[in-house]
Amino acid sequence: MTTQHDPAPGITVTRRPVSWTARVIVALWLGLGGAAHAGTPPVTPAPAATGAPVEQIQETTVGTLSGVDVGVANMWEREYVDGAGAARKGLTARLDYEVGAETKRVVVGEGSVLELGGTRWQVLALTKPSGQNGTVTLRPLSP
């Protein structure tokens, strides 16, 4: 584990190493078929559903996306998989939700895409002020 200072004054980010196996599991959970190499160009955002609201869920709370209760926890900088299947490093959050009787846990960051209640959702932004709970901002994508 390494600690480094973020560009914002007073914010310290602790990085925890993520194994290759964990990256592949996250990619499979997101239905992306595996992790790609880091350093790929940013993902071009898919179009939002017409008139679709942006949803925000605060860390340590539960929000509802497409009728599915989604909990947000464990926000810190680490590797994750974006919507194009590329491995990236940045601020992330763990989302917990239920599919039938099974609880799913996925790590998401900016650009990640997941399907909930028949709707694809894209993570637009994550914010985490120093010493406070963070927020995940998502939007529904057009089918």
C-alpha positions as CSV (number, residue, x, y, z in Angstrom):
1,M,0.0,0.0,0.0
2,T,1.3,3.4,-0.9
3,T,0.2,6.9,0.1
4,Q,0.5,9.9,-2.1
5,H,-0.8,13.4,-2.2
6,D,-3.6,14.3,-4.7
7,P,-3.2,17.5,-6.7
8,A,-5.8,19.1,-4.4
9,P,-4.2,20.6,-1.3
10,G,-4.7,18.6,1.9
11,I,-6.1,15.4,0.2
12,T,-4.1,12.2,0.8
13,V,-5.1,9.1,-1.2
14,T,-4.1,5.6,-0.1
15,R,-3.6,3.2,-3.0
16,R,-4.2,-0.5,-2.4
17,P,-2.8,-2.9,-5.1
18,V,-5.5,-4.7,-7.1
19,S,-4.6,-8.1,-8.4
20,W,-5.0,-9.1,-12.1
21,T,-7.5,-11.6,-11.0
22,A,-9.7,-9.0,-9.3
23,R,-9.6,-6.8,-12.4
24,V,-10.8,-9.7,-14.6
25,I,-13.6,-10.6,-12.1
26,V,-14.8,-6.9,-12.1
27,A,-14.7,-6.9,-15.9
28,L,-16.7,-10.1,-16.1
29,W,-19.2,-8.7,-13.6
30,L,-19.7,-5.7,-15.8
31,G,-20.2,-7.9,-18.8
32,L,-17.1,-6.6,-20.6
33,G,-15.3,-9.8,-21.2
34,G,-12.0,-9.0,-19.6
35,A,-9.7,-6.1,-18.7
36,A,-7.8,-4.2,-21.3
37,H,-4.5,-2.4,-20.9
38,A,-4.2,0.8,-18.8
39,G,-3.3,4.0,-20.6
40,T,-6.0,3.8,-23.3
41,P,-7.7,7.0,-24.4
42,P,-10.8,8.2,-22.5
43,V,-14.1,6.7,-23.3
44,T,-16.5,8.7,-25.5
45,P,-19.7,8.9,-23.5
46,A,-22.7,7.1,-24.9
47,P,-25.8,9.1,-25.4
48,A,-28.0,9.6,-22.4
49,A,-31.6,8.5,-22.6
50,T,-33.8,11.4,-23.7
51,G,-34.8,13.6,-20.7
52,A,-33.0,11.2,-18.4
53,P,-32.2,12.6,-15.0
54,V,-28.7,12.3,-13.5
55,E,-28.8,10.3,-10.2
56,Q,-26.4,10.8,-7.3
57,I,-25.8,8.4,-4.4
58,Q,-23.8,9.4,-1.4
59,E,-21.3,7.0,0.1
60,T,-22.7,4.9,3.0
61,T,-26.3,5.4,1.7
62,V,-28.6,3.5,-0.6
63,G,-30.2,4.9,-3.7
64,T,-32.5,3.4,-6.3
65,L,-31.6,3.0,-10.0
66,S,-34.3,1.5,-12.3
67,G,-36.1,0.1,-9.3
68,V,-32.9,-1.6,-7.9
69,D,-31.6,-0.5,-4.5
70,V,-27.9,0.3,-4.8
71,G,-25.5,0.9,-1.8
72,V,-22.3,2.9,-2.2
73,A,-19.2,2.3,-0.1
74,N,-15.4,2.2,0.1
75,M,-14.5,5.2,-2.1
76,W,-10.7,5.5,-2.7
77,E,-8.2,5.5,-5.6
78,R,-7.5,2.1,-7.2
79,E,-7.8,0.3,-10.5
80,Y,-11.2,-0.2,-12.2
81,V,-12.6,-1.1,-15.6
82,D,-14.3,1.7,-17.6
83,G,-17.2,1.3,-20.1
84,A,-14.9,0.3,-22.9
85,G,-13.3,-2.5,-20.9
86,A,-10.0,-0.6,-20.3
87,A,-8.3,-0.9,-17.0
88,R,-7.9,2.6,-15.4
89,K,-6.7,4.0,-12.1
90,G,-8.6,6.7,-10.3
91,L,-11.3,7.4,-7.6
92,T,-13.6,4.4,-7.3
93,A,-16.6,3.3,-5.3
94,R,-18.0,-0.2,-4.5
95,L,-21.6,-0.6,-5.5
96,D,-23.6,-3.3,-3.8
97,Y,-27.0,-4.5,-5.2
98,E,-29.1,-7.6,-5.4
99,V,-30.0,-9.6,-8.5
100,G,-32.6,-12.1,-7.3
101,A,-31.2,-13.7,-4.2
102,E,-27.6,-12.9,-5.1
103,T,-25.8,-9.8,-3.8
104,K,-23.5,-8.3,-6.4
105,R,-20.5,-6.1,-5.6
106,V,-18.7,-4.1,-8.3
107,V,-16.0,-1.5,-8.2
108,V,-16.7,1.4,-10.5
109,G,-15.0,4.6,-11.6
110,E,-15.6,7.4,-14.1
111,G,-16.8,5.9,-17.3
112,S,-17.8,2.5,-15.9
113,V,-21.1,1.0,-17.2
114,L,-23.4,-1.5,-15.4
115,E,-26.8,-2.8,-16.0
116,L,-29.5,-2.5,-13.3
117,G,-33.2,-3.3,-13.7
118,G,-32.9,-3.6,-17.5
119,T,-31.2,-0.2,-17.9
120,R,-27.5,0.5,-18.6
121,W,-26.1,3.2,-16.3
122,Q,-22.8,5.1,-16.8
123,V,-20.8,6.5,-14.0
124,L,-20.3,10.2,-14.9
125,A,-18.3,11.4,-11.8
126,L,-17.1,10.5,-8.4
127,T,-16.2,13.1,-5.7
128,K,-14.7,12.6,-2.3
129,P,-14.0,15.7,-0.2
130,S,-11.3,15.2,2.4
131,G,-12.7,13.7,5.6
132,Q,-16.2,13.4,4.2
133,N,-18.4,10.8,2.4
134,G,-18.1,10.9,-1.3
135,T,-20.8,10.9,-4.1
136,V,-21.2,8.8,-7.2
137,T,-23.1,10.5,-10.1
138,L,-24.7,8.2,-12.8
139,R,-26.9,8.6,-15.8
140,P,-29.1,6.1,-17.7
141,L,-27.9,5.3,-21.3
142,S,-30.0,5.0,-24.4
143,P,-30.7,1.4,-25.3
